Amino acid sequence: MDDTLLLRISTYIDILARWNAHFNLTAVRDEDEIITRHFGESFFAARHLFPRRSALAGATAADLGSGAGFPGIPIKLWAPEISMTLIESNHKKATFLREVVRALTLTDIDIQNARAEDLRQSFNLVTLRAVEHFSRVLPVAARLTSAGGRLALLIGSSQVDEAKAILLEFSWQAPIRIIASESRVILTGAQPVSK
């Protein structure tokens, strides 16, 4: 990692700790665990989703239920060429995301303080991690995924069969176990070319 990226991660952790003292952005409070669980998982996902960073120009991504910004902001840090949308319906969390984006001087990143069900855009990549009502949110995430686009789920291994059963039309890759996690995986599926 270069010094700029390390500085951005440090700034992000400082802002997260300050906000987390007043609002429950994440249950993880320990800095080492924040680095391992939130940043580690997010960068691990980014590396698998964008192994060839040279082909990213014009790519669009959305992080559904972005919360504290994971994995969306680390993915944007990994692949600054993509256009990233963070979708968060909670006003306080959306305000937090705006502060992080401003402090990290990120460009081509949009925060949508809206319910995903109300959005009419579609994206080449949609990510979903640790959301409530998984079975209800999954079809919404699929609708936001463009034809031929990918849906990346950072989930527990016990949710893999449920995801595949809900989105039968997707072509699913084998789940990839997240390093340093006993049960969490990245499950990536491709939306059919014609929706």
N, C-alpha and C positions, 0 to 999 in steps of 0.2 A: 504494500500500500504506500502511496506517496504521502508527503507531509500535508498537502492540502486536504486529502481525504481524511487523514487522521484528525486534523483540526476540525473538520466538519462533523465528524462523529463525536468528538469531545464536546463541541458546542451543542449538538443535538442532545447528548446525554444531560448536559447542564440544564437545558431548557426543560427537558422531560422531568428531571428531578424537581425542579422548581414548580412546575405545573402539577405534578403528581402529588405534591404536598397538600394541594387544595382541591384537586379534582381527581377522580379515579380514572386515569387514562390507561393504566396497566397495573395488574396485580403484582407484577415483578418489580421489586424495589431495589434489590441489591445490584450495584453497578456491574459486577462480574457476570451476574445472571442476565442482566439487560444485554450485555455484549454478546454472551453466548446464545441466549434464547432469541432475542429480537434481531440483533444485527447479524449474528452468525447464520441463523435460518434464512434471513432475507438475502444476504450475499450469496449463500449457498444456492438459493433458488435462482438468483440473478445469473450466476455462473452457468447454471444448467439451461436456463431459458434463453440466454444470449451468449453462447459459446464463441461465436464469431462476431465481435463487436463492430467489424467494419461494414456490416450490411444492415445497419440500424436506421439510416436516414429515412425519414418519413414514417417510421413505425409509430403506432399509437398504442398506449397501454392505459388501463384503468385498474385502480385498486379499490375494490368494492368493500364498503364498511371499513374504511381506512383507519379509524380510531386514532391511535398514537402514531400512525404513519408507516406501519410495518405490514407488508414488505415494500409498499410503494416508494417511499423516499429512498431507502437503500438501493432499490432497483434503479431509480433515477440517478443516484450517485454512481452506480456501476456503469450505467449506459446513458450518459448525459445527452446523447443524440436523439433519444426517443421523446415523443410528446407524451407526458404522463398526466392523467386525471385522477385525483384523489376524491372518492365519493364518500361523503360522511353526512348523515342526516342530523346528527347531534350538533347543535350550534356551538357549544363550548369546545368540542373536539375539533370542529372545523376552524374555529378561531386559533386554537393551538397549532393546527397544521399550517395556517397562514403565517404565524409567527416563526415557525421552524423554517419554512420556505424562504421567508424574508431574511432571517439570520444566516442561512446557508447560501444566500444569493443564488438560488436555483432559478433557471429560466425554463420556459416552455413546460410549465407545470401549472395545472389548473385545479383549484379546490371547488368542488361542487357540493354546497351545503343543501342537499336535496335527497329525497328518497330515490333510490335507484330505479324503482318502478316507474317514476315519472320522467326519466331520461329517455331521449329518443336517438341518442348517438350509438355508434357501434365502434368497437376497438379491435385491433389485431391481437391484443392480449388482454385478458381480464384475470386478475388475481383475487383470491379469496382466502382469508386466514382468520381462524378463530371468531367466527360470527355466530350470533344466536340464531335460532330457527333455521338451521342449515338446510333442511329439506324444502323450506319455503323460499329461501334466498337463491338456491342453486338454479332454478329455472330463470330467475331474473338475470343472474350472471350469464347464463347461456344466451339469453336474448340480446345482451350487450356485446356478445362476442360476434365479430363480423364473420361472414361466410368465408370459410377457410382459415379462420383465426383460431387462437388457442385459449383454453381456459386452464389456469394453473391453480390447483387447490393445495394449500399447506394445511394438512389435516391429520387427524389420528388414523392409524392404519385400520381401526375398526370402522371408519367411515367410508372406506374405499368402495365396498360393495354397494352401499347405499347410493353413493354418487353415480356409479355406473348404472344402477337400476333406474335412477331418476332421469338420467340423460342417456338413454339408449342409443340415440342417433350419433353421439360423439364417438370418435375413434380414440380409444384410450391407450396410452403407453403404460408399460409396467411401472408401478410406483417406485420411486427412488427414496430409500431411507435417508432421512436427514442425519448427518453426522452428529454425534454427541446427544442423540435422542433415542430413547428406547422404543418409542411407538409412533413418532411423527414421520410423515412422508410427504413428498411432493407428487401429486397425481396430475398429469397433464393430458388433456384431451383436445382433439381438433374438431371444430365445428365443420359439418359437411360444407362443401363448396357452394351448394345451392341450399339455402335455408328453406 
